[in-house]
Amino acid sequence: MKISWMKYEKDDISFKVPEKLGFDVFKIENPELTDNKIKELINKRYDTIILTNEIAGFSEDIVKKYSRDRNINIIIARDKE
């Protein structure tokens, strides 16, 4: 299993622990490119992708493409608020 985390570049709160432990936490400069980054991660064999709620709101493919794919797990993290 290969896991990645995705968050907005200006988000200093989310996924601090995985980032400090050296896990793959990717920061998105432009949230409009969320779907492109998801495709890139899938091509790199990541099968579990955890997104912040903020970034997930910019993805059209999460529901359309990946909700029925048993090989890809997309997880939307809850806000801390």
Residue frames relative to the residue before (quaternion, step in Angstrom):
aa qw qx qy qz dx dy dz
M 1.0000 0.0000 0.0000 0.0000 0.00 0.00 0.00
K 0.1077 -0.7799 0.6160 0.0267 3.54 -0.91 1.00
I 0.1044 -0.8317 0.5452 -0.0073 3.58 -0.53 1.24
S 0.0221 -0.7753 0.6307 0.0252 3.54 -1.15 0.72
W 0.2545 -0.7256 0.6190 0.1598 3.51 -1.31 0.46
M 0.1027 -0.7879 0.6051 0.0499 3.58 -1.08 0.75
K 0.0872 0.7822 -0.6122 0.0751 3.52 -1.00 0.88
Y 0.6126 -0.5309 0.4352 0.3918 3.53 -1.33 0.29
E 0.6142 -0.6085 0.3732 0.3366 3.56 -0.98 0.89
K 0.7277 0.4341 -0.2336 0.4769 3.59 1.01 -0.79
D 0.5212 0.6244 -0.4064 0.4163 3.59 1.31 0.05
D 0.1044 -0.8284 0.5499 0.0207 3.57 -0.36 1.25
I 0.6238 0.5760 -0.3230 0.4180 3.58 1.28 -0.10
S 0.7196 0.4876 -0.2628 0.4188 3.58 0.78 -1.05
F 0.8789 0.1126 -0.0997 0.4527 3.52 -1.24 0.73
K 0.1940 0.8049 -0.5340 0.1715 3.59 1.01 0.77
V 0.6731 0.5151 -0.3078 0.4323 3.57 0.86 -0.95
P 0.6806 0.4587 -0.3252 0.4696 3.66 0.73 -0.88
E 0.6355 0.5392 -0.3288 0.4443 3.57 1.03 -0.78
K 0.6859 0.4764 -0.2811 0.4728 3.60 0.93 -0.88
L 0.6681 0.4826 -0.2954 0.4833 3.57 1.18 -0.54
G 0.5688 -0.6462 0.3543 0.3652 3.58 1.29 0.02
F 0.4140 0.6998 -0.4850 0.3220 3.57 1.19 0.32
D 0.6171 -0.5730 0.4047 0.3565 3.56 -1.29 0.33
V 0.0876 0.7686 -0.6211 0.1258 3.55 -0.23 1.34
F 0.1387 -0.8103 0.5683 0.0344 3.54 -0.55 1.22
K 0.2280 -0.7681 0.5886 0.1075 3.54 -0.93 0.96
I 0.2637 -0.7768 0.5605 0.1135 3.54 -0.81 1.11
E 0.3663 -0.7324 0.5344 0.2093 3.58 -0.75 1.06
N 0.7955 0.1574 -0.0398 0.5838 3.53 0.89 -1.03
P 0.3692 -0.7657 0.4786 0.2199 3.64 -0.34 1.17
E 0.5562 0.6101 -0.3898 0.4081 3.60 1.17 -0.44
L 0.6972 0.4651 -0.2600 0.4795 3.60 1.22 -0.45
T 0.2717 0.8006 -0.4927 0.2061 3.57 1.26 0.37
D 0.6675 0.5023 -0.3139 0.4513 3.61 0.85 -0.90
N 0.6282 0.5329 -0.3347 0.4575 3.60 1.02 -0.75
K 0.6672 0.4947 -0.3001 0.4691 3.58 0.97 -0.86
I 0.6137 0.5341 -0.3478 0.4659 3.60 1.03 -0.73
K 0.6511 0.5067 -0.3123 0.4709 3.61 0.91 -0.90
E 0.6412 0.5275 -0.3189 0.4570 3.58 0.97 -0.87
L 0.6734 0.4928 -0.2976 0.4639 3.59 0.91 -0.89
I 0.6352 0.5147 -0.3291 0.4725 3.58 1.01 -0.77
N 0.6423 0.5154 -0.3149 0.4719 3.59 1.02 -0.78
K 0.6850 0.4441 -0.2716 0.5096 3.60 1.18 -0.54
R 0.5684 -0.6649 0.3273 0.3573 3.56 1.33 0.42
Y 0.3625 0.6732 -0.5499 0.3361 3.60 1.06 0.64
D 0.1619 -0.8159 0.5486 0.0845 3.59 -0.74 0.99
T 0.7355 0.2528 -0.1975 0.5967 3.59 1.29 -0.14
I 0.0165 -0.7936 0.6058 -0.0541 3.54 -0.68 1.17
I 0.1309 -0.7885 0.6000 0.0353 3.55 -0.69 1.15
L 0.1009 -0.8169 0.5680 -0.0009 3.56 -0.70 1.15
T 0.4716 -0.5996 0.5388 0.3574 3.53 -1.20 0.44
N 0.6353 -0.5328 0.3996 0.3910 3.54 -1.21 0.50
E 0.6195 0.5703 -0.3278 0.4284 3.56 1.04 -0.82
I 0.6997 0.4461 -0.2613 0.4931 3.59 0.88 -0.92
A 0.6306 0.5590 -0.3355 0.4210 3.60 0.96 -0.83
G 0.6095 0.5789 -0.3456 0.4170 3.58 1.09 -0.63
F 0.6766 0.4814 -0.2879 0.4770 3.59 1.21 -0.37
S 0.6259 0.5556 -0.3362 0.4319 3.60 1.23 -0.13
E 0.2468 -0.7501 0.5978 0.1380 3.52 -0.94 0.96
D 0.6613 0.5618 -0.2976 0.3982 3.58 1.12 -0.64
I 0.4991 0.6707 -0.4424 0.3245 3.62 1.11 -0.45
V 0.7479 0.3621 -0.2136 0.5136 3.58 0.78 -0.97
K 0.6862 0.5220 -0.2930 0.4134 3.59 0.84 -0.97
K 0.8241 0.2764 -0.1148 0.4809 3.58 0.73 -1.04
Y 0.8227 0.3504 -0.1444 0.4238 3.55 0.70 -1.07
S 0.5165 0.6602 -0.4271 0.3390 3.61 1.16 -0.25
R 0.7486 0.3692 -0.2101 0.5090 3.59 1.13 -0.57
D 0.5478 0.6182 -0.3897 0.4073 3.58 1.29 -0.10
R 0.3147 -0.7894 0.5020 0.1608 3.58 -0.50 1.17
N 0.6462 0.5393 -0.3166 0.4374 3.59 1.23 -0.33
I 0.7313 0.3445 -0.1981 0.5543 3.58 1.26 -0.39
N 0.1280 -0.7755 0.6150 0.0625 3.57 -0.89 0.97
I 0.0706 -0.7725 0.6310 0.0138 3.55 -0.64 1.15
I 0.0524 -0.8014 0.5956 -0.0165 3.56 -0.68 1.11
I 0.2038 -0.7647 0.6017 0.1077 3.55 -0.87 0.99
A 0.3224 -0.7662 0.5306 0.1657 3.55 -0.59 1.21
R 0.4919 -0.6549 0.4941 0.2917 3.54 -1.10 0.73
D 0.5567 -0.5855 0.4714 0.3535 3.54 -1.22 0.55
K 0.5160 -0.6480 0.4746 0.2978 3.56 -1.19 0.57
E 0.5635 0.6411 -0.3724 0.3645 3.59 1.21 -0.40
